[in-house]
């Protein structure tokens, strides 16, 4: 790999750019990254999102739960993504308690509940409707 093509990021964070709470978190994390490029932020709602460049994680899967992709192609999801991103940005202490087995399982359950209801809580249609709209729009030109 030439120096120009060298990977600087340590994790890709796949996020929903149409979720106001997700965008707020990403904005916070981007400030913490401070232009270092340690975390590569990938908006899954973008028209040019391509699963082939993101660990094979398709739009519907990415919308259901948060995912991250490591430079070697390994895909992580749920609280593990937050743990790795925060650790990468020097704030690992925020999620360190979730490394304890029982607390990690509890954190995953709580995150799962949040993920199941985040669309409703942010005033958006359900996942099935969003996925159908995305598929329809990928076949024709849609105004957003």
Secondary structure as a PSIPRED ss2 file (coil, helix, strand):
# PSIPRED VFORMAT (PSIPRED V4.0)

   1 X C   1.000  0.000  0.000
   2 X C   1.000  0.000  0.000
   3 X H   0.000  1.000  0.000
   4 X H   0.000  1.000  0.000
   5 X H   0.000  1.000  0.000
   6 X C   1.000  0.000  0.000
   7 X C   1.000  0.000  0.000
   8 X C   1.000  0.000  0.000
   9 X C   1.000  0.000  0.000
  10 X C   1.000  0.000  0.000
  11 X E   0.000  0.000  1.000
  12 X E   0.000  0.000  1.000
  13 X E   0.000  0.000  1.000
  14 X E   0.000  0.000  1.000
  15 X E   0.000  0.000  1.000
  16 X C   1.000  0.000  0.000
  17 X C   1.000  0.000  0.000
  18 X C   1.000  0.000  0.000
  19 X C   1.000  0.000  0.000
  20 X H   0.000  1.000  0.000
  21 X H   0.000  1.000  0.000
  22 X H   0.000  1.000  0.000
  23 X H   0.000  1.000  0.000
  24 X H   0.000  1.000  0.000
  25 X H   0.000  1.000  0.000
  26 X H   0.000  1.000  0.000
  27 X H   0.000  1.000  0.000
  28 X H   0.000  1.000  0.000
  29 X H   0.000  1.000  0.000
  30 X H   0.000  1.000  0.000
  31 X H   0.000  1.000  0.000
  32 X H   0.000  1.000  0.000
  33 X H   0.000  1.000  0.000
  34 X C   1.000  0.000  0.000
  35 X C   1.000  0.000  0.000
  36 X C   1.000  0.000  0.000
  37 X C   1.000  0.000  0.000
  38 X C   1.000  0.000  0.000
  39 X E   0.000  0.000  1.000
  40 X E   0.000  0.000  1.000
  41 X E   0.000  0.000  1.000
  42 X E   0.000  0.000  1.000
  43 X E   0.000  0.000  1.000
  44 X C   1.000  0.000  0.000
  45 X C   1.000  0.000  0.000
  46 X C   1.000  0.000  0.000
  47 X C   1.000  0.000  0.000
  48 X C   1.000  0.000  0.000
  49 X C   1.000  0.000  0.000
  50 X C   1.000  0.000  0.000
  51 X H   0.000  1.000  0.000
  52 X H   0.000  1.000  0.000
  53 X H   0.000  1.000  0.000
  54 X C   1.000  0.000  0.000
  55 X C   1.000  0.000  0.000
  56 X C   1.000  0.000  0.000
  57 X C   1.000  0.000  0.000
  58 X C   1.000  0.000  0.000
  59 X H   0.000  1.000  0.000
  60 X H   0.000  1.000  0.000
  61 X H   0.000  1.000  0.000
  62 X H   0.000  1.000  0.000
  63 X H   0.000  1.000  0.000
  64 X H   0.000  1.000  0.000
  65 X C   1.000  0.000  0.000
  66 X C   1.000  0.000  0.000
  67 X E   0.000  0.000  1.000
  68 X E   0.000  0.000  1.000
  69 X E   0.000  0.000  1.000
  70 X C   1.000  0.000  0.000
  71 X C   1.000  0.000  0.000
  72 X C   1.000  0.000  0.000
  73 X C   1.000  0.000  0.000
  74 X C   1.000  0.000  0.000
  75 X E   0.000  0.000  1.000
  76 X E   0.000  0.000  1.000
  77 X E   0.000  0.000  1.000
  78 X C   1.000  0.000  0.000
  79 X H   0.000  1.000  0.000
  80 X H   0.000  1.000  0.000
  81 X H   0.000  1.000  0.000
  82 X H   0.000  1.000  0.000
  83 X H   0.000  1.000  0.000
  84 X H   0.000  1.000  0.000
  85 X H   0.000  1.000  0.000
  86 X H   0.000  1.000  0.000
  87 X H   0.000  1.000  0.000
  88 X H   0.000  1.000  0.000
  89 X C   1.000  0.000  0.000
  90 X C   1.000  0.000  0.000
  91 X C   1.000  0.000  0.000
  92 X H   0.000  1.000  0.000
  93 X H   0.000  1.000  0.000
  94 X H   0.000  1.000  0.000
  95 X C   1.000  0.000  0.000
  96 X H   0.000  1.000  0.000
  97 X H   0.000  1.000  0.000
  98 X H   0.000  1.000  0.000
  99 X H   0.000  1.000  0.000
 100 X C   1.000  0.000  0.000
 101 X H   0.000  1.000  0.000
 102 X H   0.000  1.000  0.000
 103 X H   0.000  1.000  0.000
 104 X H   0.000  1.000  0.000
 105 X H   0.000  1.000  0.000
 106 X H   0.000  1.000  0.000
 107 X H   0.000  1.000  0.000
 108 X H   0.000  1.000  0.000
 109 X H   0.000  1.000  0.000
 110 X H   0.000  1.000  0.000
 111 X H   0.000  1.000  0.000
 112 X H   0.000  1.000  0.000
 113 X H   0.000  1.000  0.000
 114 X H   0.000  1.000  0.000
 115 X H   0.000  1.000  0.000
 116 X H   0.000  1.000  0.000
 117 X H   0.000  1.000  0.000
 118 X H   0.000  1.000  0.000
 119 X H   0.000  1.000  0.000
 120 X H   0.000  1.000  0.000
 121 X H   0.000  1.000  0.000
 122 X C   1.000  0.000  0.000
 123 X C   1.000  0.000  0.000
 124 X C   1.000  0.000  0.000
 125 X C   1.000  0.000  0.000
 126 X C   1.000  0.000  0.000
 127 X H   0.000  1.000  0.000
 128 X H   0.000  1.000  0.000
 129 X H   0.000  1.000  0.000
 130 X H   0.000  1.000  0.000
 131 X H   0.000  1.000  0.000
 132 X H   0.000  1.000  0.000
 133 X H   0.000  1.000  0.000
 134 X H   0.000  1.000  0.000
 135 X H   0.000  1.000  0.000
 136 X H   0.000  1.000  0.000
 137 X H   0.000  1.000  0.000
 138 X H   0.000  1.000  0.000
 139 X H   0.000  1.000  0.000
 140 X C   1.000  0.000  0.000
 141 X C   1.000  0.000  0.000
 142 X C   1.000  0.000  0.000
 143 X C   1.000  0.000  0.000
 144 X C   1.000  0.000  0.000
